[in-house]
Amino acid sequence: MAPKTGEMLHLRGNALNAGEPVALPLTQSSMYHLPGVTEGLATYGRVDNPTWVHLEHVLAHLEDAPCLIFPSGMGAISAALLATLKAGSRLLIPSDGYYVTRVLADQFLSGLGVSVTERPTTTFTEGGFDGFDVVFVESPSNPGLDMMDLPAIAASVRAAGGITIADNTTLTPLGQRPLELGVDVVVASDTKAMGGHSDLLMGHVASRNAQIMERVEEWRRVSGAIPGPHEAWLLHRGLETLDVRFDRMCTSAQVLAERLADHPAVKHIRYPGLPGDPSHTLAKAQTTRFGFLLSITLETEDKAETFINSCPMLRPATSFGGVHSSAERRARWGDDVDPAFIRLSVGCEPVDELWQAIEASLKAL
């Protein structure tokens, strides 16, 4: 069931007393006034913050599940994995997903006695899931935009006695609902489209499994992996426009993908919304929108760099999901892609104006 974003906008307002501010206050305090009994009260800034509490209430509404926030997307991923793994556990992750997740698994989790296996997104089910304690999935994959059959994988993992964790950063709860597809835990980098303005780092973990969420909360409390209240306030403000931003970005991405697919300078394109894309069938079945990310491969690395750096409506930057369209050549970070492969994040610019800038930059190559 899609989240009711209109209702989300009034979650705070409908609980206000007369004279209280409509906008969420920013609580910036490490200490709380605690005379006598402390039960049921905020106690310390590492444990409690009223700004966090309301933000988590809003995110829980979007995910339709209890939610905890973290100071970055990788903070959320780390918390979810460390709350569900122990020495001797077996972890399965995509070999072509977000590379920092692989670094965490290979360089840190493996050193703690976790056995790590990697499989490509397109053949992720080959070999089955018997013996895996945690299966971490990412669909669409970042940056390749390949997709997995999430309901089938979640059911198979559960039957084998494991749990699934899904990174839903690229589509947000408005574009894909992994928990409703049978996944146990959702993680996301809210640095991207959820915040939407490229001015904060944040992540969240959501799950309907109370035991997992208790462990995640305990990890946050004892590790100190907490978000700042100002960043929480910024994310809350960003969420208030998520619906309109996400709709604009996805609609524009579809228009641009269809035009780029016919452009002679583009050697290859990936966008799940294109009928001929390898991910199209799965995307139609399990997503509500095709997303705002697309990729194009140009003729050479030099042309890719020239295009990215010369287009006045593309910011040459890593990350994605902001109101400003951005692009980067992912091979520079070590992703196993063509040197001329470009990940393009479509922002909120008027689509025809954006297309004119892209077309002009491609023509000049």
Secondary structure, 3 states (H helix, E strand, C coil): CCCCHHHHHCCCHHHCCCCCCCCCCCCCCCECCCCCCCCCCCCECCCCCHHHHHHHHHHHHHHCCCEEEECCHHHHHHHHHHHHCCCCCEEEEECCCCHHHHHHHHHHHHHHCCEEEEECHHHCCCCCCCCCCEEEEECCCCCCCCCCCHHHHHHHHHHCCCEEEEECCCCHHHHECHHHHCCCEEEEECCCCCCCCCCCCCEEEEECCHHHHHHHHHHHHHHCCCCCHHHHHHHHHHHCCHHHHHHHHHHHHHHHHHHHCCCCCCCEEECCCCCCCCCHHHHHHHECCCCCEEEEECCCHHHHHHHHHHCCCCEECCCCCCCCCEEEEHHHHCCCCCCCEEEEECCCCCHHHHHHHHHHHHHCC
